[in-house]
């Protein structure tokens, strides 16, 4: 099986759009190949926004400390191989084809008839489990796909659970209240383990504390007084001051842009400090120095985390961001507004079918000057005329120019061609990681 054949096979699974809650299928799949997910210690990262960034930062610190690290991300942006990383490098297309061929054979030849076959996400997670065992990683960092309790990653025996900020998303499956969503995500905790969390709303914090007590898990929340964010401009990497466990303070420089990356990086530091206390990695407590943390975090660049306030070009500034829910888009817009400099902001926006865009659209009122709603080929986008109609109901001032262009590259070209002042104006793409991925891939192809 070559990469193109593997990709086509995987697409057939995705196009079925099956989301089935439960761990029966992934457990059955693992049992057919000798449970490789039990071969190494791991951490599971959940939340609503910041999961991917936090996962990569944790992996970078561990790698800087000298450990071989497997990282499983969900979803991918440009290339499906992004989901599988060894020491911060995505696997090759040949490795992906080999993995896919192996699992296709397992499912077609040995799958129990009484159990429904695995979904797309379950197969992706199983492939990561198997790959990490085959590569003999020292540690695995696993980002959940959606929730927590029924996510395929939750069969791992993770002693460390990490909670990025929890907000509204996937309400169809996780519940329509913050408490219900938090209940689903909280259940990645394991008895006798440890957990760390970003600052949360009072109702989410209460749920996490209740489950930590239930599971006898030591839970620690990130103390916002341990770090100080310095003011940075939109198109500049972030620097912040952090108070380490020994009480010493020092600056940490990130290569990524966006104020919210400070919280992701600080949470990753807390996670690795907690991991050192758990003593699941030999000598990690002595290796986790200030320099190790600083140098590890500085490794992370846009190729590790594409479409996170990613600047593609200048004059005019073209920025692509995968924010797709209220919390993520608000963070994105807040950063855009910081260096507006009197120039217009044009937003090319599209949403994946099933996303709650009604809560996102009102945020655009005071943030942008023009919106071009668009669609995307892969994975099913909301028709842009539908988005325009929904926005017209919340367009308070009427000053925002609204347009519809079905093809995302044509929409982007229109936005760029309409720029009057290349030094001040910003063109941005947002609303979906899938839209971001399609735009980036098609730009590269041209």
C-alpha positions in Angstrom: 0.0 0.0 0.0 1.4 3.4 -1.0 0.5 6.8 0.6 -2.2 7.7 -1.9 -3.9 4.3 -1.4 -3.6 4.7 2.4 -5.1 8.2 2.2 -8.0 7.0 0.1 -8.8 4.2 2.5 -8.7 6.6 5.5 -10.9 9.1 3.6 -13.6 6.4 3.2 -13.7 6.0 7.0 -13.9 9.8 7.5 -16.5 10.4 4.9 -18.8 8.0 6.8 -18.9 10.7 9.5 -19.4 8.1 12.2 -19.0 9.4 15.7 -19.9 6.6 18.1 -19.3 7.1 21.8 -17.7 4.2 23.7 -14.4 2.5 24.1 -15.4 -1.1 23.1 -14.1 -0.8 19.5 -10.6 0.6 20.3 -10.2 -1.8 23.2 -11.1 -4.7 20.8 -8.6 -3.4 18.2 -5.8 -3.1 20.7 -6.4 -6.6 22.1 -5.9 -8.0 18.5 -2.4 -6.6 18.5 -1.2 -7.2 22.1 -2.2 -3.9 23.7 0.7 -1.7 22.6 -0.8 1.3 24.4 0.4 -0.3 27.7 4.0 -0.3 26.7 4.9 3.2 27.8 3.8 5.9 30.2 1.6 8.6 28.8 -0.3 11.9 29.4 -3.7 12.8 28.0 -4.5 16.4 27.2 -8.1 17.5 26.9 -10.0 20.9 26.9 -11.7 23.0 24.3 -8.9 25.3 23.0 -5.1 25.0 23.3 -4.9 21.2 23.5 -2.6 20.9 20.5 -0.3 23.7 21.6 -0.1 22.3 25.1 0.6 18.8 23.8 3.5 20.0 21.6 5.0 22.2 24.3 5.0 19.3 26.8 6.6 17.1 24.1 9.2 19.7 23.4 10.2 20.0 27.0 10.4 16.2 27.4 12.4 15.9 24.2 14.8 18.6 25.3 15.3 16.6 28.5 16.6 13.7 26.4 13.6 11.4 26.1 12.1 9.9 23.0 8.5 11.2 22.8 5.5 10.2 20.7 2.8 12.9 20.2 -0.6 12.1 18.8 -2.6 15.2 17.7 -6.2 15.6 16.5 -7.1 17.0 14.1 -4.5 17.6 11.4 -4.3 20.8 9.4 -2.4 20.2 6.2 -1.3 16.6 6.1 -2.7 13.5 7.9 0.9 12.6 9.0 0.8 15.5 11.4 -1.2 13.4 13.7 1.8 11.2 14.4 5.0 12.7 15.7 8.2 11.2 17.0 10.5 13.7 18.8 8.4 16.6 17.2 8.8 15.3 13.7 5.8 14.0 11.8 6.2 10.5 10.4 6.9 10.0 6.7 4.3 9.2 4.1 5.9 5.8 3.8 5.4 5.1 7.5 1.8 6.2 7.3 1.1 3.9 4.4 2.8 1.0 6.3 0.7 1.7 9.4 -2.5 2.0 7.4 -1.9 -1.2 5.5 -1.2 -3.1 8.8 -4.4 -2.0 10.4 -6.5 -2.5 7.3 -5.3 -6.1 7.3 -6.1 -6.5 11.0 -9.6 -5.1 10.6 -10.4 -7.0 7.4 -9.1 -10.4 8.6 -9.6 -10.5 12.4 -12.4 -8.2 13.4 -15.1 -9.7 15.6 -18.4 -9.8 13.7 -20.4 -8.9 16.8 -18.6 -5.5 17.2 -19.0 -2.6 14.9 -15.8 -1.7 13.1 -13.6 1.2 14.3 -14.4 4.8 13.4 -11.9 7.2 11.7 -10.7 8.7 15.0 -10.5 5.3 16.8 -8.3 4.0 14.0 -6.1 7.1 14.0 -5.6 6.7 17.8 -4.9 3.0 17.5 -2.3 3.7 14.8 -0.6 6.1 17.2 -0.6 3.6 20.1 1.0 1.0 17.8 3.5 3.3 16.3 4.8 4.6 19.7 5.3 1.0 20.9 7.1 0.1 17.7 9.3 3.2 18.0 10.0 2.4 21.7 9.1 5.9 22.9 9.9 6.8 26.5 6.7 8.7 26.8 3.5 9.5 24.8 1.5 12.7 24.8 -2.1 12.1 23.6 -4.4 14.9 22.6 -8.1 13.8 22.7 -10.2 14.3 19.6 -13.4 15.6 21.3 -14.3 14.9 24.8 -12.5 12.6 27.3 -14.5 9.8 28.9 -15.3 8.1 25.6 -12.3 9.3 23.5 -10.2 6.5 22.1 -7.1 7.8 23.9 -8.7 7.2 27.2 -7.8 3.5 27.3 -4.2 4.6 28.0 -3.0 4.2 31.5 -2.1 7.9 31.8 -0.9 8.9 35.2 -1.0 12.5 34.1 -4.1 14.3 32.9 -3.9 17.8 31.5 -6.9 20.2 31.2 -6.7 23.1 28.8 -9.5 25.7 29.1 -12.9 24.1 28.9 -15.7 26.0 27.0 -18.6 25.2 24.8 -17.9 23.0 21.8 -19.3 19.6 20.5 -22.4 20.2 22.5 -24.3 17.7 20.4 -22.2 14.9 22.0 -20.8 16.4 25.2 -23.9 18.3 26.5 -25.1 21.8 26.3 -23.9 23.1 29.7 -20.4 23.7 30.9 -20.9 21.3 33.8 -21.9 18.5 31.4 -19.0 19.2 29.1 -16.6 19.3 32.0 -18.0 16.0 33.3 -17.1 14.3 30.1 -13.6 15.8 29.9 -12.9 15.2 33.6 -13.0 11.4 33.2 -9.6 11.2 31.6 -8.3 11.2 35.2 -7.0 7.9 36.5 -7.1 6.6 40.1 -4.0 7.5 42.0 -2.7 9.8 39.2 -2.1 13.5 39.0 -3.8 16.3 37.0 -3.1 19.9 36.1 -5.5 22.4 34.7 -5.5 25.9 33.2 -7.6 28.4 35.1 -11.3 27.5 34.6 -14.7 29.0 35.2 -16.1 28.3 38.7 -18.6 25.7 37.4 -15.9 23.8 35.5 -13.4 24.0 38.4 -16.0 22.5 40.7 -16.6 19.6 38.4 -12.9 18.9 38.0 -12.4 19.0 41.8 -15.2 16.6 42.4 -13.9 14.1 39.9 -10.3 14.5 41.3 -11.7 13.5 44.7 -13.7 10.6 43.3 -10.6 9.2 41.4 -8.1 10.0 44.2 -6.2 12.2 41.7 -4.0 15.0 42.9 -5.3 18.1 41.0 -3.4 21.4 40.7 -4.6 24.5 38.9 -2.2 26.8 37.1 -1.5 29.8 39.3 -1.7 32.9 37.1 0.7 34.7 39.5 3.5 32.4 38.5 3.8 34.2 35.1 3.8 37.7 33.7 2.9 38.3 30.1 4.8 41.1 28.4 3.1 43.2 25.8 3.8 42.1 22.3 2.7 43.1 18.9 0.6 40.9 16.7 3.3 39.9 14.4 6.0 39.3 17.0 6.7 36.1 19.0 5.6 36.1 22.7 7.9 36.6 25.7 6.8 36.1 29.3 8.4 35.9 32.8 7.8 32.6 34.7 8.4 31.7 38.4 10.0 28.3 38.5 9.5 25.7 41.3 12.7 26.8 43.0 11.3 30.3 43.3 13.6 31.9 40.7 12.1 34.0 37.9 13.3 34.2 34.3 12.1 35.1 30.8 10.8 32.5 28.4 10.7 33.3 24.7 8.4 31.5 22.4 8.6 31.3 18.6 4.8 31.3 18.3 2.6 34.3 18.2 -0.5 35.1 20.2 -1.0 36.1 23.8 -2.9 32.9 24.5 0.3 30.9 23.9 1.6 32.1 27.2 -1.2 30.2 29.0 -0.5 27.1 26.9 3.2 27.2 27.6 2.7 27.9 31.3 0.3 25.0 31.6 2.9 22.7 29.8 5.5 23.7 32.3 3.2 22.9 35.2 2.4 19.6 33.5 6.1 18.6 33.3 6.8 19.7 36.8 4.0 17.4 37.9 5.3 14.6 35.8 8.7 15.0 37.5 7.0 14.5 40.9 5.3 11.3 39.6 8.7 9.8 38.9 7.5 7.8 35.9 10.5 8.8 33.8 14.0 7.9 35.1 16.0 11.0 36.2 13.4 13.5 34.9 13.3 15.4 38.1 17.0 16.2 37.8 16.8 16.9 34.1 13.9 19.3 34.3 16.0 22.5 34.7 15.1 26.1 33.9 17.3 25.9 30.8 15.7 22.6 29.7 12.2 24.3 29.8 13.4 27.5 28.1 15.2 25.7 25.3 12.4 23.1 24.9 9.7 25.7 24.5 11.9 27.6 22.0 11.9 24.6 19.7 8.3 25.0 18.9 7.6 26.8 15.6 4.7 27.1 13.1 5.5 23.8 11.4 4.7 22.1 14.6 1.5 24.1 15.2 0.2 25.3 11.8 -2.7 27.7 11.7 -2.2 29.2 15.1 -2.0 32.9 14.4 0.3 31.9 11.6 1.7 34.7 9.4 1.9 33.5 5.8 3.2 36.7 4.2 3.7 40.5 4.8 2.6 43.6 2.9 -0.3 43.0 3.3 -0.1 40.8 6.4 -1.8 37.4 5.7 -2.6 35.5 8.8 -4.2 32.0 9.1 -5.8 30.8 12.3 -7.9 27.7 13.0 -10.1 29.2 15.7 -13.5 27.6 15.3 -15.5 28.2 18.4 -16.4 31.2 20.6 -13.4 31.1 22.9 -10.9 30.4 20.1 -12.2 33.1 17.7 -12.4 35.6 20.5 -8.7 35.1 21.3 -7.8 35.4 17.6 -9.8 38.6 17.2 -8.3 40.1 20.3 -4.8 39.6 18.9 -5.8 41.0 15.5 -7.2 44.2 17.1 -3.9 44.8 19.0 -2.0 46.2 16.1 -4.7 47.4 13.8 -2.8 50.7 13.2 -5.8 52.2 11.5 -5.8 49.6 8.6 -8.8 47.6 7.6 -9.2 43.9 8.6 -10.7 41.6 6.0 -11.7 38.2 7.3 -12.2 35.1 5.0 -14.3 32.7 7.1 -15.9 29.3 6.9 -17.1 26.7 9.4 -17.3 23.0 9.4 -20.8 21.5 9.2 -22.2 20.9 12.7 -20.2 23.7 14.4 -22.1 26.3 16.5 -21.2 29.4 14.4 -24.2 31.4 15.8 -22.2 32.2 19.0 -19.1 33.2 17.0 -20.6 35.6 14.5 -21.6 38.3 17.0 -17.9 38.6 18.0 -17.1 40.0 14.5 -19.1 43.2 15.0 -16.3 45.3 16.5 -13.4 43.4 15.1 -13.4 43.4 11.3 -14.3 45.7 8.4 -15.1 43.1 5.8 -16.1 39.5 5.8 -16.0 37.1 2.9 -17.8 33.8 3.8 -16.5 30.8 1.9 -16.6 27.0 1.8 -14.0 24.2 1.6 -13.9 20.9 -0.2 -12.7 18.5 2.4 -14.8 17.4 5.4 -17.9 19.4 4.7 -18.3 23.2 5.2 -21.4 25.2 6.0 -22.8 26.9 2.8 -21.5 30.5 2.8 -24.9 31.9 1.9 -26.2 30.4 5.1 -23.4 32.1 7.1 -24.1 35.4 5.4 -27.8 35.2 6.3 -27.0 34.3 9.9 -24.5 37.2 10.2 -26.9 39.7 8.8 -29.1 39.0 11.8 -26.4 40.1 14.2 -24.6 42.8 12.1 -25.4 45.6 14.6 -23.9 48.6 12.8 -24.3 47.6 9.3 -20.9 49.1 8.5 -19.3 45.7 7.9 -19.1 44.7 4.2 -20.3 41.1 3.7 -19.6 39.0 0.6 -19.8 35.4 -0.4 -17.3 33.5 -2.5 -17.7 29.7 -2.6 -14.1 28.8 -3.4 -11.7 29.7 -0.5 -8.7 30.6 -2.7 -10.9 32.8 -4.9 -12.2 34.4 -1.7 -8.7 34.9 -0.4 -7.5 36.4 -3.7 -10.5 38.8 -3.7 -9.6 39.9 -0.2 -6.0 40.5 -1.2 -6.8 42.3 -4.4 -9.1 44.7 -2.5 -6.3 45.8 -0.1 -5.6 49.6 -0.5 -2.8 50.0 2.1 -0.4 47.0 2.1 1.5 48.2 5.2 -1.5 48.7 7.5 -4.2 46.3 6.3 -4.6 42.7 7.5 -6.2 39.8 5.6 -7.0 36.8 7.8 -8.5 33.3 7.4 -10.4 31.8 10.3 -13.3 29.6 11.4 -12.0 26.1 10.9 -8.7 24.1 11.0 -10.0 22.3 7.9 -10.4 25.6 6.0 -6.9 26.7 7.2 -5.5 23.4 5.9 -7.1 23.6 2.5 -6.0 27.2 2.0 -2.4 26.4 3.0 -2.2 23.3 0.8 -3.7 25.1 -2.2 -1.5 28.1 -1.7 1.5 25.8 -1.7 0.3 24.0 -4.8 0.3 27.3 -6.7 
